[in-house]
Structures are given as C-alpha cells and as structure tokens.
Amino acid sequence: MFNTSISGLNGAQKYLDTTSNNIANANSYGFKRSRAEFADLYCNSVFASTKTATGMGVTTTTVAQQFKQGSLSGDTGNNLDMAISGNGFFVLSDTQNDSQINAEGNRTYTRNGAFEINPDGYLVTAMGDYVQGYDIDDEGNVTNLDIASTHAIKIPSTTGAPKRTSRVEMSVNLPANAEALGPNSMAKFDHNDSSTYTNATSQTIHDSLGGTHTLTYYYLKDNVDAGTGETTWNVVTYVDGNPVDLADVGTDAKDKAVRFNVTDAGSSDVGKTYYGMQLKFGTDGKLKDDGMVPSAIFLSNANSNHTRPGSTQTLVAAMGGAVADDQDINIKLDFTQYGSSKFSVSNVTNDGYSTGVLDNVSVNDDGIILAAYSNGTTKAITKLAMANFQNPQGLIKIGDTQWMESINSGDVQPCEANTGMAGAIKGANLELSNVELATELVDLIIAQRTYQANSQALQTQNTAMDSIMNIR
C-alpha cells in the first residue's frame, strides 16, 4: 500500500533531519547528539491470521538525546571557560532577580560553559542568561543545597573596604661574621648613611584608609663579648623615612623597649632619641633567654593600647596623619645569627591590604569561583550551582544548548561539583560537541539509501496500480 512507503519516506526524512542537525552542531560547545529511533506499525484483526500479516510501515518513536561525555578542549586561555568532566549541568536563569526566579521557576540547564562577565559584573552566557551559584561560608561549604536557593553570580570589581595592618611577621638571619660597629653603636647612627648600620630591610604595611607605607628595620651589630662570645644587636624602626618608637608591653625587662641616643655631631640624626630592640645572641646563634622578646613588639601610637607616653615618634605621625590613631601593629620577628649564612629575610607577612581592583577570575575543580585582586587578596565568591536528573534524556530542548526540566526527566536534583555522582569543573576548558562526524556521515548515507528505497517502493506500487488500471 502507498501508506507503508509514505511512512518509510517520513521515517527516512526524520533520520535525515536528525543526522543533519547533529552535523550542523558538530562545533557547538556542550551539544549532545540525537538519535532517531523507530518502531514498526502493525494492525491486525483478531479474526485475521497473524502468519500472513505484513504490517503497515514505520513510525518515529522518539528522537533520543545521547548524553555521552564530549571531549574537553584543553586550555582555552580564558579562565571563564568551564567544562564539566562527568555528570551534571550548569544552572541558568534569564533574570538576575532571585525572587522572580523562584516565583516563576524559570531555570534552565546547560553543558556549555562558555561564560563571560556582563557590564553589571554578572557571570552570564553568550546569550545573556545568568549563571547560578550557591552561597558558601568561609570554609567554602555550601550553606543551602537547594535549587530554590541559587542566585545570579556577581563578581565584585573591588574587595571593598581596606584592612589596616595589625600584625606583621618576618624571619631574619643576622650575619655572625659581620664586623661589629663598636659599643654604643647607636650614638653614631645615621639612617641616611649605610656605613653607620650593619643591615636594613623593609616590608609593606597599610593604614586604616588602605594607604601603603614602608616599615624599615635598621640592624646595628654593637659588639661581641670577648669572654662569653655573646653578641649584641640594636634594632630601630622607621615608617616612610620617619622614626617610630616601640612601645612597652609590660613591666618586665623583656617587655620594655631600649632607649638609644644619637650624640655624634656628624650624624644627620644627632639629638634624636629612639626606643628600639636590643637583641643578645649566644654562641649557638640563637637568642638568649634573658634578652628582649621580639614577638611582643608593638609600634607606639597615640591612642592605641600600646603607647609610649610623651613620644612624638608615633606610627600615625610617621604615616602623615589623617588615619586612625589607635592602630596597633604587632611585630613578630624570628631571629637567628649564623655565620654560615649572609643577611637574609624570609616568611614576610602582612595581614593588611588596600582596596584592590579585580585582576582575574578562576574556578577550581570543586566549582568555587575565586576572584583575585590587585592588592594580592583572593576571595571565594560563590560555588557554581549544578544539577542532575534521573533521566536526562527526558529533558526538553529549548535551543542555545539548553534544556528544561520535564515530567519525563524527573525532578531536578541539586548537587555540588566533584561530589557524589557530579563531575568536576575544569576551568579554562570547554566541552566539545559529542558528535562524531564519521559516524554521522555513515548515518547520512544510510538515511539517503533508505529514502531512495522507499521512493522506489512507492514507484513500484504506482506502476502496479497503473497496470491494474489499464486492464481491459
């Protein structure tokens, strides 16, 4: 019958359409190929013999999506490119309004991780859909694993308010073989003359407004006791070229700064009084127990918990004023004195920072988005929301390499990257289409031949009908 061949033509056309669509999307990131599936049409009366029934043709049962993992592109050079290695989908919405998203439930899902930042600072797709994320705590843990709790991801362009320095650390080796400057070396100290001190080093600190300042340490090897071999070093501090006294932190001798006076007329610092550190090293190169404790050192300030009464050489004065006058900076220094090593500095830290400008955005395997700023800080912004489904083949295609939830797919299952059955996130990568062109070209030939064969069957039936009509 004609209807049998027509159903075959329709099936072949569907096969051609599906294969052509796969080929057309061979370069679409995150695309999943489809497969046309067919079944025979069969209708027979209960009174007829099934042994002689021929069937009524073919029907398309479904165009099934094949969610096989696509290859990863390798490093694209763009940290905002993201690929899922394993199961799961990125979650998207067409609006940044969280309440509207939850009210309308208009979330979609994709495997295409070619993301970018829009002019408002939101992470979006090339089509402008908003990538969704979960809120996280300070440890990077998701606070609410629920699709309804996802929100548009905004990357702050700055780190917000600066943080003033409250603690600095440094490990210093003072050279044991350095020439001693002689007893009372501070009397000739001149911070502008390197011959009057043994070594100097600096580190950056920040004020309450985020301003950057330079904290400098001057080290003077005073003398070596001929009898005990004990070595004495004097240390004074400057900020931005201005002297800053150390504050006493207790009544014990170890907790008190040492007073130094510059008396040499040849020094540009003549007449100045400093309160600094005096270190004593044994023959083992370590600090003596009866010396000053360099972990209990604070710079003096006007209204802080650590002041030096009557001192004008305060931290706020050295910074130039207009900043908080109660800033306390604890200087924790770890000293050694080894002759086998030169003067060296390591483990330099500063817990303050200025306001930073966004430098870079990246994502780790767990889906946590990290923003790096020009002030050296890195902030965990959010965690990419991921979703999975009991039957991904039941998802509804909506274009732009996106899908929607359906009854056949089952309810959406929120998940976290690299946890359970969910795949890992690969930054600076994209998932390529899972279309294999060689296979599709073979399918194209089969579909074409099937179409030709059904056309030939239709032509043959038409010829047979002509013969019957021409019987006289």
C-alpha positions as CSV (number, residue, x, y, z in Angstrom):
1,M,0.0,0.0,0.0
2,F,1.0,3.6,-0.6
3,N,0.8,4.4,3.1
4,T,3.5,1.9,4.0
5,S,6.0,3.5,1.6
6,I,5.0,7.0,2.7
7,S,5.6,6.1,6.4
8,G,9.0,4.8,5.3
9,L,9.7,8.1,3.5
10,N,8.7,10.1,6.6
11,G,10.9,7.9,8.8
12,A,13.9,8.3,6.4
13,Q,13.2,12.1,6.4
14,K,13.3,12.2,10.2
15,Y,16.5,10.2,10.1
16,L,18.0,12.7,7.6
17,D,16.8,15.7,9.7
18,T,18.3,14.3,12.9
19,T,21.6,13.4,11.3
20,S,21.8,16.8,9.6
21,N,21.1,18.6,12.9
22,N,23.9,16.6,14.5
23,I,26.3,17.5,11.8
24,A,25.3,21.2,11.9
25,N,26.2,21.3,15.6
26,A,29.5,19.4,15.4
27,N,31.2,22.6,16.7
28,S,28.6,23.7,19.2
29,Y,30.1,23.6,22.7
30,G,28.2,21.3,25.1
31,F,25.9,19.9,22.3
32,K,24.6,16.4,22.7
33,R,23.8,14.4,19.6
34,S,20.4,12.9,19.0
35,R,19.4,9.6,17.6
36,A,16.1,8.9,15.7
37,E,14.5,5.7,17.0
38,F,11.8,3.9,15.0
39,A,9.3,1.1,15.5
40,D,7.1,-0.8,13.1
41,L,3.4,-0.2,12.7
42,Y,1.3,-3.3,13.0
43,C,-2.5,-3.6,12.9
44,N,-4.4,-6.8,12.6
45,S,-8.0,-8.0,13.3
46,V,-8.5,-10.7,15.9
47,F,-10.1,-12.8,13.2
48,A,-7.2,-12.5,10.8
49,S,-4.2,-14.7,10.6
50,T,-1.0,-13.2,12.0
51,K,1.0,-15.5,9.8
52,T,0.1,-13.6,6.7
53,A,0.1,-10.0,8.2
54,T,2.7,-7.7,6.6
55,G,2.5,-4.6,8.8
56,M,1.7,-1.1,8.0
57,G,5.0,0.7,7.9
58,V,7.2,2.5,10.4
59,T,6.8,5.3,12.9
60,T,9.3,7.5,14.8
61,T,9.0,6.7,18.5
62,T,11.4,9.3,19.7
63,V,14.4,11.4,18.9
64,A,16.6,10.4,21.9
65,Q,19.3,12.7,23.2
66,Q,22.7,11.0,23.8
67,F,24.4,12.5,26.9
68,K,27.7,10.9,26.3
69,Q,30.7,13.0,27.6
70,G,32.2,15.2,25.0
71,S,35.9,15.7,24.7
72,L,37.5,18.7,26.6
73,S,39.1,21.4,24.5
74,G,42.2,21.8,26.6
75,D,43.4,25.1,27.9
76,T,41.5,27.9,26.1
77,G,43.4,30.6,27.8
78,N,40.2,32.0,29.2
79,N,39.5,31.3,32.9
80,L,35.8,32.0,32.5
81,D,35.5,28.9,30.2
82,M,34.3,26.0,32.2
83,A,33.7,22.4,31.4
84,I,32.0,19.6,33.4
85,S,34.1,16.4,33.4
86,G,31.4,13.9,34.4
87,N,27.7,14.1,35.1
88,G,25.7,17.2,35.7
89,F,24.5,20.5,34.3
90,F,25.2,24.2,34.9
91,V,22.1,26.1,36.2
92,L,21.0,29.2,34.3
93,S,18.2,31.8,34.5
94,D,17.1,34.5,32.2
95,T,16.9,37.1,35.0
96,Q,19.1,38.2,37.9
97,N,16.1,38.8,40.1
98,D,16.2,35.9,42.7
99,S,12.6,36.3,43.8
100,Q,11.4,36.3,40.2
101,I,13.4,33.1,39.5
102,N,11.8,31.3,42.5
103,A,8.3,32.6,41.7
104,E,8.4,31.5,38.1
105,G,10.8,28.6,38.3
106,N,12.4,29.7,35.1
107,R,15.7,27.9,35.5
108,T,17.4,26.1,32.5
109,Y,20.3,23.8,32.3
110,T,23.3,23.6,30.0
111,R,26.7,21.8,29.5
112,N,28.0,24.8,27.5
113,G,30.4,26.6,29.9
114,A,31.5,29.5,27.6
115,F,30.8,32.2,30.2
116,E,31.7,35.9,30.4
117,I,31.1,38.9,32.7
118,N,28.5,41.4,31.6
119,P,28.7,45.1,32.1
120,D,27.0,44.8,35.5
121,G,29.5,42.3,36.8
122,Y,27.4,39.2,36.5
123,L,28.6,35.9,35.1
124,V,26.5,35.1,32.0
125,T,26.4,33.0,28.9
126,A,27.0,34.4,25.4
127,M,23.2,34.8,25.1
128,G,23.0,36.8,28.4
129,D,21.5,34.1,30.7
130,Y,22.7,34.4,34.3
131,V,24.8,31.6,35.7
132,Q,23.6,30.4,39.1
133,G,25.6,29.8,42.2
134,Y,25.2,28.7,45.8
135,D,26.1,30.7,48.9
136,I,29.1,29.5,50.8
137,D,30.7,30.0,54.2
138,D,34.2,31.0,55.0
139,E,35.4,27.4,54.5
140,G,33.9,27.2,51.1
141,N,31.0,24.9,52.2
142,V,27.5,25.4,50.6
143,T,25.1,26.8,53.2
144,N,21.9,25.7,51.5
145,L,22.0,23.0,48.8
146,D,18.6,23.7,47.2
147,I,17.8,24.8,43.6
148,A,15.5,27.4,45.1
149,S,18.4,29.0,46.9
150,T,20.6,29.6,43.8
151,H,21.2,33.1,42.7
152,A,22.9,35.0,39.9
153,I,26.7,35.2,40.4
154,K,28.1,38.7,40.6
155,I,31.9,39.2,40.6
156,P,32.8,42.3,42.8
157,S,35.1,44.6,40.9
158,T,36.8,45.6,44.2
159,T,37.5,43.9,47.5
160,G,35.5,46.5,49.4
161,A,36.9,48.3,52.5
162,P,40.7,48.1,53.0
163,K,42.1,46.3,56.1
164,R,44.7,48.1,58.2
165,T,47.7,46.1,59.3
166,S,47.6,44.7,62.8
167,R,50.3,42.1,62.6
168,V,53.5,41.6,60.5
169,E,56.0,38.8,60.6
170,M,59.4,38.2,59.3
171,S,62.3,35.7,59.8
172,V,65.7,37.3,59.8
173,N,69.2,35.8,59.9
174,L,71.8,38.3,61.1
175,P,75.3,37.5,59.8
176,A,77.5,36.4,62.7
177,N,80.7,37.3,60.8
178,A,79.6,40.9,60.2
179,E,82.0,43.5,61.6
180,A,80.9,45.0,64.9
181,L,80.3,48.7,64.9
182,G,81.6,49.0,68.5
183,P,80.0,49.6,71.9
184,N,77.2,52.2,71.9
185,S,76.9,52.0,68.1
186,M,73.6,53.9,68.2
187,A,75.5,57.1,69.2
188,K,76.7,57.4,65.6
189,F,73.6,56.1,63.9
190,D,72.5,57.9,60.7
191,H,69.7,56.4,58.8
192,N,70.9,58.2,55.7
193,D,74.4,56.7,56.0
194,S,74.7,52.9,55.4
195,S,78.2,52.8,57.0
196,T,76.6,53.6,60.4
197,Y,74.4,50.4,60.5
198,T,75.1,46.8,59.5
199,N,71.9,45.9,57.6
200,A,68.5,47.1,56.8
201,T,65.3,45.6,55.4
202,S,61.7,46.8,54.7
203,Q,58.2,45.5,54.4
204,T,54.8,47.0,53.4
205,I,52.1,47.9,55.9
206,H,48.7,49.5,55.4
207,D,46.8,52.2,57.3
208,S,43.1,52.4,58.1
209,L,42.4,54.1,54.7
210,G,44.2,51.4,52.7
211,G,47.2,53.6,52.2
212,T,50.5,51.8,51.6
213,H,53.6,52.6,53.8
214,T,57.1,51.2,54.2
215,L,58.2,49.8,57.5
216,T,62.0,49.7,57.7
217,Y,64.2,48.0,60.2
218,Y,67.8,49.1,60.8
219,Y,70.2,46.5,62.4
220,L,73.4,47.5,64.1
221,K,75.8,44.9,65.3
222,D,77.0,46.5,68.5
223,N,79.7,44.3,70.0
224,V,80.8,40.8,70.8
225,D,81.7,40.0,74.4
226,A,85.2,38.6,74.4
227,G,84.6,36.4,77.5
228,T,81.2,34.9,76.7
229,G,81.0,35.2,73.0
230,E,77.6,36.9,73.4
231,T,76.7,39.2,70.5
232,T,74.6,42.3,70.9
233,W,72.5,43.9,68.1
234,N,70.4,47.0,68.2
235,V,67.3,47.5,66.1
236,V,65.3,50.6,65.4
237,T,62.3,51.1,63.2
238,Y,61.2,53.7,60.6
239,V,58.0,54.2,58.7
240,D,58.2,56.2,55.4
241,G,61.5,57.6,56.4
242,N,60.3,58.7,59.9
243,P,61.4,57.1,63.2
244,V,58.7,55.2,65.1
245,D,59.3,54.2,68.8
246,L,58.5,50.8,70.1
247,A,56.0,50.6,73.0
248,D,56.5,48.8,76.3
249,V,54.2,45.8,76.6
250,G,54.9,45.0,80.2
251,T,57.0,45.9,83.3
252,D,59.5,43.0,82.9
253,A,62.8,44.0,81.2
254,K,62.0,41.6,78.3
255,D,58.8,43.6,77.6
256,K,60.5,47.0,77.6
257,A,62.0,48.9,74.6
258,V,65.5,50.1,75.0
259,R,66.4,53.8,74.8
260,F,69.1,54.9,72.4
261,N,70.5,58.4,71.9
262,V,72.3,59.7,68.9
263,T,75.1,62.0,70.0
264,D,77.6,62.1,67.2
265,A,77.7,65.6,65.6
266,G,78.4,64.0,62.2
267,S,75.1,62.2,62.1
268,S,72.0,63.8,60.4
269,D,70.0,62.2,63.3
270,V,72.1,63.8,66.0
271,G,70.0,64.7,69.1
272,K,67.3,62.1,68.3
273,T,66.1,59.6,70.9
274,Y,64.9,56.1,69.8
275,Y,63.1,53.3,71.6
276,G,64.0,50.1,69.9
277,M,65.1,46.5,70.4
278,Q,68.3,45.1,71.8
279,L,69.0,41.5,70.9
280,K,71.5,39.2,72.5
281,F,72.7,36.0,70.8
282,G,74.6,33.1,72.3
283,T,77.4,31.2,70.6
284,D,74.7,28.8,69.2
285,G,73.3,31.6,67.0
286,K,70.1,31.7,68.9
287,L,68.6,34.5,71.0
288,K,69.4,34.4,74.7
289,D,66.6,33.8,77.1
290,D,67.4,37.0,79.1
291,G,67.1,39.3,76.1
292,M,64.1,41.1,74.6
293,V,61.2,39.0,73.3
294,P,60.9,40.0,69.6
295,S,57.4,38.5,69.4
296,A,56.0,41.1,71.9
297,I,56.9,44.2,69.9
298,F,54.4,46.9,69.1
299,L,54.9,50.2,67.3
300,S,53.9,53.1,69.5
301,N,50.7,55.0,68.6
302,A,48.8,58.0,70.0
303,N,45.6,56.3,71.3
304,S,46.2,52.6,71.0
305,N,46.7,50.0,73.7
306,H,50.4,50.3,73.1
307,T,51.7,53.9,73.5
308,R,54.9,55.4,74.7
309,P,54.0,58.4,77.0
310,G,55.4,61.7,75.7
311,S,56.6,60.2,72.4
312,T,56.1,62.1,69.2
313,Q,57.6,59.4,67.1
314,T,54.3,57.5,66.7
315,L,53.0,55.4,63.9
316,V,50.2,57.8,63.0
317,A,52.7,60.7,62.9
318,A,55.0,58.8,60.6
319,M,52.1,57.9,58.3
320,G,51.3,61.5,57.8
321,G,48.2,61.7,59.9
322,A,44.5,61.6,58.7
323,V,44.4,57.9,59.6
324,A,43.3,56.0,62.7
325,D,45.5,56.9,65.6
326,D,44.7,53.7,67.5
327,Q,46.3,51.3,65.0
328,D,48.2,48.6,66.8
329,I,50.8,46.7,64.8
330,N,52.4,43.7,66.5
331,I,55.8,43.0,65.0
332,K,56.7,39.3,65.3
333,L,60.3,38.7,64.3
334,D,62.1,35.4,64.3
335,F,65.8,36.0,64.6
336,T,68.9,33.8,64.1
337,Q,72.6,34.6,63.8
338,Y,74.5,32.1,61.8
339,G,78.0,32.7,60.4
340,S,77.4,30.3,57.5
341,S,74.6,32.5,56.1
342,K,74.5,36.0,54.9
343,F,71.9,38.5,56.0
344,S,68.6,37.1,54.8
345,V,64.9,37.7,55.2
346,S,62.1,35.2,54.7
347,N,58.5,34.5,55.7
348,V,57.4,38.1,55.3
349,T,53.7,38.5,56.0
350,N,51.3,41.5,56.5
351,D,47.7,40.9,57.4
352,G,46.5,44.2,56.0
353,Y,45.6,45.2,52.5
354,S,44.4,48.2,50.4
355,T,41.3,48.3,48.3
356,G,42.0,46.0,45.3
357,V,40.8,46.1,41.7
358,L,39.7,42.8,40.1
359,D,42.6,41.2,38.3
360,N,41.4,37.7,37.5
361,V,38.6,35.2,38.0
362,S,39.1,31.4,38.1
363,V,37.3,28.3,39.2
364,N,38.6,25.2,40.9
365,D,37.6,21.6,40.4
366,D,35.0,21.9,43.2
367,G,33.3,24.7,41.3
368,I,34.3,27.5,43.7
369,I,34.8,30.8,41.9
370,L,37.9,32.7,43.0
371,A,38.4,36.4,42.4
372,A,42.0,37.7,42.5
373,Y,42.5,41.4,43.2
374,S,45.4,43.8,42.6
375,N,46.1,44.1,46.4
376,G,47.1,40.4,46.4
377,T,44.0,39.1,48.0
378,T,42.0,36.2,46.7
379,K,38.3,35.8,47.6
380,A,36.0,32.9,47.2
381,I,32.9,34.4,45.7
382,T,30.4,31.5,45.4
383,K,30.1,27.9,44.3
384,L,28.7,27.1,40.9
385,A,25.3,25.5,41.2
386,M,25.0,22.2,39.5
387,A,22.0,19.9,38.8
388,N,21.3,16.4,37.7
389,F,18.3,14.4,36.6
390,Q,17.2,10.8,37.0
391,N,16.5,10.7,33.2
392,P,18.5,13.3,31.3
393,Q,17.1,12.0,28.0
394,G,13.7,13.3,29.2
395,L,14.8,16.9,29.3
396,I,13.2,19.3,26.9
397,K,15.4,21.0,24.3
398,I,14.9,24.8,24.1
399,G,17.8,25.9,22.0
400,D,21.1,27.7,22.8
401,T,22.4,24.3,24.0
402,Q,19.9,24.5,26.9
403,W,17.4,22.1,28.4
404,M,14.3,22.4,30.7
405,E,13.0,20.0,33.3
406,S,10.1,17.9,32.3
407,I,7.9,15.1,33.8
408,N,10.0,12.6,31.9
409,S,13.3,13.8,33.2
410,G,12.2,13.7,36.8
411,D,12.6,16.4,39.4
412,V,15.9,18.4,39.4
413,Q,18.5,17.1,41.8
414,P,20.8,19.9,43.1
415,C,24.4,18.8,43.5
416,E,27.9,20.1,44.0
417,A,30.8,19.7,41.7
418,N,33.2,16.9,42.4
419,T,30.9,15.4,45.0
420,G,28.9,12.2,44.7
421,M,27.9,11.5,41.1
422,A,28.5,15.1,40.0
423,G,31.5,15.7,37.8
424,A,34.4,18.1,38.4
425,I,34.7,21.6,36.9
426,K,37.6,22.2,34.6
427,G,38.5,25.9,34.3
428,A,39.8,27.3,31.0
429,N,38.2,24.3,29.3
430,L,35.1,23.8,27.2
431,E,33.2,20.6,26.5
432,L,33.1,19.9,22.8
433,S,30.1,18.5,20.9
434,N,29.9,14.7,21.3
435,V,29.0,14.4,17.6
436,E,31.4,12.1,15.7
437,L,31.4,13.2,12.1
438,A,32.5,9.9,10.6
439,T,29.5,8.1,12.3
440,E,27.1,10.9,11.2
441,L,28.3,10.7,7.6
442,V,27.6,6.9,7.6
443,D,24.2,7.6,9.1
444,L,23.6,10.2,6.3
445,I,24.3,7.6,3.6
446,I,22.0,5.0,5.3
447,A,19.2,7.6,5.6
448,Q,19.7,8.6,2.0
449,R,19.6,5.0,0.8
450,T,16.5,4.3,3.0
451,Y,14.8,7.3,1.4
452,Q,15.7,6.1,-2.1
453,A,14.5,2.6,-1.4
454,N,11.1,3.8,-0.1
455,S,10.8,6.1,-3.1
456,Q,11.5,3.1,-5.3
457,A,8.8,1.0,-3.5
458,L,6.3,3.8,-3.9
459,Q,7.1,4.0,-7.6
460,T,6.8,0.2,-8.0
461,Q,3.3,0.3,-6.3
462,N,2.3,3.1,-8.6
463,T,3.5,1.1,-11.7
464,A,1.5,-1.9,-10.4
465,M,-1.6,0.3,-9.9
466,D,-1.2,1.6,-13.5
467,S,-1.1,-1.9,-14.8
468,I,-4.3,-2.8,-13.0
469,M,-6.0,0.4,-14.2
470,N,-5.0,-0.4,-17.8
471,I,-6.6,-3.9,-17.9
472,R,-9.4,-4.0,-20.5
